[in-house]
Amino acid sequence: MSALFIVGAGQMGRVIADLCRALGHPVAGFIDDAKPLGEIVDGIAVMGRTTRLEDPSGVAGYRFALAIGNNHARHRLGTTIRLNGGQLPPLIHPASVVSPSVTVGSGATINAFATVLTGASIGDDVLIDPQVLVGNDTIVGDGVYLAPACRITSRVTLRQHCFIGVAAAVLPGLTVGAGAILGAGSVLIGDLPDNRLAIGNPARAIADANLDDHSSYPASPRPTAPRS
Ligand SMILES: CC(C)(COP(=O)(O)OP(=O)(O)OC[C@H]1O[C@@H](n2cnc3c(N)ncnc32)[C@H](O)[C@@H]1OP(=O)(O)O)[C@@H](O)C(=O)NCCC(=O)NCCS
């Protein structure tokens, strides 16, 4: 088995390191742009910068896991790794329940006590946190982030890069637009357009989401985001 590097050595990196341990994947090191090279994080050394991922010689033949909260940045780095010949094995926690009929994309992680039901599809570089429910025949687009204990019911479409906050719920058959945000604990009862932020029960769109590679995450819009 080739060495596995975790991209991102922050709090999510430590969580993904635990997921790797639960799966018996030895971790060779972290790739991180903020921490000093050589720093030890939960017993694992920071061994490189993300510039390494742009060079096929530093990527081809290696395995990677993505531990970056920003949906755009995570999906961009995952795409770079794939284009340069690296592998991003889906990481599915042994204490999750995932129907055998589910398809799971490269770079996707499904953490402990998550449940993914019949016929759902999980895109590339998706993060599914503990205790999330994904209902039957729901489509989760590339680079989506599902925060802990959110409830995505059946036949929902979550377009790429959208963010569903902790303990939020999406009713059956709805669509959440690309880059949209559903706030913590909110209950979505109608479609949410691309790049809109909705909160409350029932959830109302109150602002543009305006997230990009440099936004802080999970899910705070940039300070410049226009509010209506
Ligand atoms: C929706 C969210 C992104 C808004 O962030 P923000 O733009 O910084 O919002 P603010 O904190 O400035 O709040 C703006 C207003 O919305 C309200 N609000 C914020 N989040 C809310 C929520 N989830 N539900 C209901 N109202 C909410 C605030 O009370 C405030 O109301 P006010 O203007 O009447 O005082 C954020 O509150 C949120 O829910 N983030 C998700 C966090 C999460 O799930 N993290 C996962 C951790 S793994």
The ligand as an ORCA input file, in Angstrom:
! r2SCAN-3c Opt
* xyz 0 1
  C     -25.720     30.820      8.806
  C     -24.342     31.290      9.224
  C     -23.310     30.881      8.192
  C     -24.440     32.790      9.340
  O     -23.199     33.321      9.695
  P     -23.032     34.916      9.768
  O     -23.331     35.555      8.450
  O     -21.706     35.165     10.403
  O     -24.251     35.337     10.697
  P     -24.280     36.164     12.036
  O     -23.717     35.369     13.148
  O     -23.692     37.539     11.766
  O     -25.856     36.320     12.243
  C     -26.645     37.101     11.400
  C     -28.096     36.976     11.850
  O     -28.571     35.666     11.503
  C     -28.971     34.963     12.684
  N     -28.524     33.596     12.512
  C     -27.259     33.198     12.247
  N     -27.212     31.854     12.099
  C     -28.461     31.411     12.282
  C     -29.047     30.120     12.242
  N     -28.301     29.036     11.980
  N     -30.374     30.006     12.439
  C     -31.129     31.112     12.703
  N     -30.638     32.373     12.737
  C     -29.316     32.520     12.547
  C     -28.290     35.676     13.845
  O     -29.007     35.520     15.040
  C     -28.276     37.097     13.341
  O     -29.569     37.633     13.545
  P     -29.778     39.205     13.819
  O     -29.264     39.933     12.614
  O     -31.263     39.337     14.012
  O     -28.985     39.507     15.050
  C     -23.930     30.680     10.592
  O     -24.639     31.253     11.665
  C     -24.121     29.185     10.616
  O     -25.201     28.662     10.874
  N     -23.010     28.452     10.337
  C     -22.978     27.026     10.299
  C     -22.018     26.518     11.375
  C     -21.874     25.028     11.289
  O     -22.779     24.281     11.045
  N     -20.644     24.582     11.494
  C     -20.317     23.197     11.379
  C     -19.229     22.901     12.338
  S     -18.441     21.362     11.925
*
